[in-house]
Amino acid sequence: FFSEDLLKLDKNIEEKIRLVIHESSKNSFMEIKSIKDDINGLMLKKAEIMGSVGTTSGFLEAKKQERENLLNNINANKKEVISSEAGLISFSVDGYENVLRPDLIEGITPQMLEEIKIKERKKVINNFNVTAGKAFAKVIRGLECRIAVVLDDDKLADLKKGDWVLVRINELGRNIKGKVSYRSESFDGKYILAVTINEAINETAHLRKANVDIIRCTNDGEGIYRGLKVPMSSLIDVDIKKGTARIILVKANRASIRDVEIIMHDDEYAIIKSSDKTQKGTVSLYDTYVVNPENIQEGQVIN
C-alpha cells in the first residue's frame, strides 16, 4: 500500500516539475509559485508516508542533499543573458533569421520562399537541448510582422501597396486584418505579396511557413462587403475600373435592365448594389435575375 502511494507521489512531483519548467518559459510567475506550493505539499506528504515505514529524518536529509546538488549543478552551468531590446521571446530558431528580415524583403524571390524547409515547429520543453555556440532563442522586436505569399500574376492583380486585406491563418483558425506592404515585380508568371499584421504575433512566432488565405477587404479594413451576391456571368456592360455594370431582372415576365454598382468581385462572383435608388431602378434581395443575359433585350418576354 505504501509503495504504491510513493510511486504515485513521485509521478505527481515529476509532472509538477515539468509544469514549472513549462511555465518558466512563458514567464508565468504566479503559476510557478502555485505549482511550487503544490510540490512542497507533495514532498511533505511523501515524508509522512516514509515516516510510517522508516526513519523520516534520513529520508529528508537525503532529499535536502539531492536538492543542494541540483541547485549547485544549475548555478554552475547557467549564464544570464539580458537582451538589449524588449520583445517576444521564441525558442524556434531555424537559421532563416538573417534572411527573412523586413529590410531584405525586396531581395526575396518566389523560388527562395518556395525552397524554405520547415526544420522545427516548437521546442519540446522536457527535451530542450542547448548546444554551445548555437542560438537557442531569439527576441522578436516590434509590434508588427510580415506574411509573404507567392501568387500567380493573375491572382489579386489589382491589389497595391496600402490596400487592406484579411489574412486567414488556418493553423490558428483566425482572420487577421492586414495591409499590403510590398508587391514585387513578376518572376516568370509569379510575384510576392507581403502583408503587414500587428495581431497574433505571439501565436505566430513559432511559425515559419503557414497555410494562409488572402481575402479582399474593404478600404476601412473591416473586411465586410454588404450587398447582393450574383455570378459575374449574369452581368452585362461590365466596367471594372468604374465599378459599374447592368443586370437583367424579370418583372411581370418581362426583362427589365437595371444599373448596378460592383462593390467587390472575383473571377466567379460579384457583390452588387443598386445604382438607381428609385423604386423603378432598385435591385432587391428576392428579385429574379437572368443567369445568362446574352442577347436579352429590355421588355423581352421571359418565360
N, C-alpha and C positions, 0 to 999 in steps of 0.2 A: 504493500500500500504506500509506504513512504517513498520507495524508489520511483514509483510511477509519478508521484507528486513532484519529486525533484526533477524528473525529466521534463514534465510539463512546465515547471517554473523556468528551467534552463532555456527551453524553447521560447517561452514568452520574453525572457530577458534578451535573448538574441534578436527577436523581432523588434523589440523596443530600441535596441542599439542601432539596428538598421534604419529605424524611423528617425533617430537623432541625426544620423549621417545624411539622410534624405532631406530633412527639414533644414539642416545646416546649409545645404547647397542652395536653398531658397531664402536663407536669412530669416527664417520664421522663428524669432527668438521666443515668443510667447509659447508656441507649440513645443519648442525644445525644453523649456522649463517644466511644462506639464508632463512631458514624456520622462524627463529625469526623475520627477517625483514618483511616477509610476514604477520606474526601475528601482528606486530606493525602497518602495513598498514591497516589491517582489523579492528584493535581497533580504529584507527583514523577515519576510515570510519563510524564505528558504533557510535562514539562520535558525528560526524557531523549530522547523522540522528537523534540521540537523542536530539541534539541541536535544531532541527527543530520542535520537538514535546514537548519539555520540557526544563528544565534547564540543560545545559551541565555540569556546574561545579559540581552539585550534583551527577551526574552520574559518572564523572571522579573520584571524591573523593571516592565514594563507590567502584569503581574498584581498586583504589590505596590501599584502606584498605584491600580489598579482596586479593590483591597480597601480601601485607605485611603479612597477616595471613597465607597464603600458604607458604611463604618463612620461616616464623617462625616455622611452623609445620615441614617443611622439615629439617631445621637445627637442630631442637630438637630431631629428630628421625633418623638422618643419622649417619653413622660411616664410617670413611675412612679405607679401607683395602688395604694394599700395599703388593703385592706378593714379596717374596724374590728372585724369579726367573722369567725370561721372558718366554713368551709362548703364546699360543692361549687360549682365554677365551671361555668357553662353559657353557651355563645355563642348560644343560641336565645332571642332577645328579640323578643316579638311584640306587646307593648302590653297584654297582659292581666294583667301582673304586679300591678297595683294594683287589679284587680277580683277575680281568683280567689285570694283570700287566706283562710287558715284562719279568721281572726277575722270575715270577712264572709260566711261560708258560709250563715248563716241568712237572708240577704237575697237569695240567688240563687234564681231561678225556673227551672222546666224550659225555658221559652222562651229565657231567657238562655243556657243551656247549649247548646241546640239551634242557636242562631244563631251560635255561635262558629265563625269561619272559620280554617282552617289556612293561615297565611301562609308558614311556612318550617319545614322539619324540622331540618336541620343546616346550619351554615355550611360552605362548601367552603374548605378551608384555603388552596389556591393561588389563590383568588379572594375574598379576605377584605377587603372594602371597609369602611372606617370613616368615618362622617360626623360632622363636628364638631357638638357639641351634642346628639347622639343616643346613647342607651345601646347599647353593643356587647357587653356581657356582664353577667351577674348572678351573685350569690353566693346559693346556696340554703342557708338556715340550718336547723339542727336535724337530727335523725335520722329524722324521720317525714314522710310526705306523705299527702294525702287524695285518693282517687279518688271522684269524684261521678258517679253514673249517674241517668238518668231512667227510671223504671219505671211501668208501669200499676199502678193501685191494687190489682189482684188478684194481682200478682206479688210473691212473697216477703212476703205480707201479715202473717205472724206474726213477722217479724224486728223486733227492737227494739234500742235503743242498748245496747251492751255485748256483743251476740252475736258469736260468731266466724263468719267465712266464709272461703272460699278465693276469691281473685281470680285468674282465669286471664287473663294479659295475652298475647293472641295474637301481638302483634308480637315478643315475646320468647320465646314458647313455654314460659312458666313459670307454675306455680301458686304464688301467694304468700299466706301466711296474713295475715289482717287482722281488724280489729274494727270493728263498726258504731259510728261516732262521731256520726252525725246522721241523723235521719229527718224530713223536712219534712211539713207538712200537705198535704192533697190540693189540686192545682191542675187543675180540670176533668178529673178522672179520672187524673191523673198525680202522682207525687211524686218527690222527690230523696232518694236514699240515698247517704250518704257513708261510705266505708270507709277507715280509717287503716291504712297499712302502714309497716313500717320495714325492708324489704328492697328491693334493686334500685333504690335511689334514684338512683344514678349512671347506671344503664342507662335509667331513665325520665326523666331530667332534660330531655331534648330533646323529649319527647312532650307535646303539649297535648291532643290527642284520641287515644284508643286504642280498639281493638276488645277488649272485655273480657267475660268471663262471670263472674257472681257465683254461687258454688256454696255450698249449705248445708254447714255444718261442725259437727263435734262440739263440745261445750262446752269441751273442753280445747284446741281449736284445731288438733288433729291432722288433721282433715278426713276421717277414715276411719270409716265405719259398717259394722260386721260383722253379717251376718245373712242372711236369705233374701229374695231379691227376688221379689215377686209383683205382679200387677196389682191396683190399688185395687179394680177391679170384682169381684175374686174374694173380697173380704172382706165380711162381714156384721156388723151391730151395731157399726158403727164409731163410736168416741168419740174425736175428735181431741184434745180437751182433756185427757182422761185417758190418751191414748195406748194405747187398747185396741181389740180387735176379735176376730172369730172367723173361722175358716177351715174349710171342709169338705174333709176328706180322704176318699180311697177306700180302705177297708180290707176285704179279702176281699169285694169287690164290693158293699160297703155304705157308706153315708155315715156319717162319724164327725166330729162337730163338735169343734174344739179352740180353746181360748182362746189368743190371741197378744198380744204387745206390739208396738206400732208404734214402731220406733226412729226412723225418718225417712220422709218421704213427699213426693211432689209430686202434681200432678194426675193422673198416669198410673200411677205405681208406688209401692210401699211396701217398706221394709226391715223385716222382722219377726223375732221370736224367740219361742220357746215361753214361755207364762206358767207352765204346769204342768211341773215337771221330772221327774215320774214317767214311767215307760215308757209308760203308757196315754195320757198327756196331751201328749207331746212332738210337735214337728213337725220332721222331718229333711230333709236335702238331697234324697234320692231319693224322697220321698213324692209320690204323685199327688194333686192337689187339683182341685176342681171350679171351672172357669173362670167359669161362670155359675151362682151358687148360689141364684138366686131360686126360692122355693117348694120347696127341697130340705129334707127332714126327717131327723133323726137315725135311723139304721138303715134308711133307704130303700135299695132295691136300685138299684145303679148299673151299667149295662151298659158 
